[in-house]
Amino acid sequence: MTIKILEADSSSYAVLCGYSSTSNSSFGLVITRQRSVTNATLTSYVEQINSTYAGFENLTNVDQGLA
């Protein structure tokens, strides 16, 4: 598995992407310094990612994962 940090803001969030050759799949991940953030905040990060990086236009799943 390969993971790259695409963007990091030391005060709020980081954007990572990765690729697994064993399952031939890729993924994107937004991690935040805050334990819980609003959906509006997550959506704003996704919009910024979509406008900055090629190939992320399909990044639409906004999920805080398990609480």
C-alpha positions in Angstrom: 0.0 0.0 0.0 1.2 3.5 -0.9 0.0 6.6 1.0 0.8 10.2 0.1 0.1 13.4 2.0 -1.3 15.8 -0.6 -2.0 18.7 1.6 -1.7 19.6 5.3 -2.8 22.5 7.3 -1.2 22.2 10.8 -4.2 23.9 12.4 -7.1 22.0 11.0 -6.8 19.1 8.5 -4.7 16.9 6.1 -5.6 15.3 2.8 -4.1 11.9 2.0 -4.5 9.5 -0.9 -3.4 6.0 -1.3 -3.3 3.0 -3.6 -3.3 -0.7 -2.8 -1.7 -2.9 -5.5 -3.1 -6.1 -3.9 -6.7 -5.0 -4.3 -6.1 -2.6 -7.2 -8.0 0.2 -5.6 -7.3 3.8 -4.6 -8.7 5.9 -1.8 -8.7 9.5 -0.5 -8.9 10.5 3.2 -9.4 13.8 5.0 -8.3 13.8 8.6 -8.9 16.6 11.0 -7.4 17.8 14.3 -10.9 18.1 15.8 -12.5 15.0 17.0 -15.9 15.9 15.6 -16.5 18.4 12.8 -19.7 19.6 11.2 -20.8 18.1 7.8 -20.5 21.6 6.4 -16.8 21.7 7.4 -16.2 18.3 5.8 -18.0 19.3 2.7 -15.9 22.5 2.4 -12.7 20.4 2.6 -14.1 18.0 -0.1 -14.9 21.0 -2.4 -11.4 22.4 -1.9 -9.9 19.0 -2.8 -12.1 18.6 -5.8 -11.0 22.0 -7.2 -7.3 21.5 -6.4 -6.4 17.9 -7.4 -7.1 16.2 -10.7 -8.9 12.9 -10.3 -10.7 13.8 -7.1 -13.8 15.0 -8.8 -15.6 11.9 -7.7 -14.8 12.4 -4.0 -18.3 12.8 -2.6 -18.6 10.6 0.4 -18.4 12.7 3.5 -18.3 10.5 6.6 -17.0 10.9 10.1 -16.6 7.2 10.5 -17.4 5.4 13.7 -18.1 7.6 16.7 
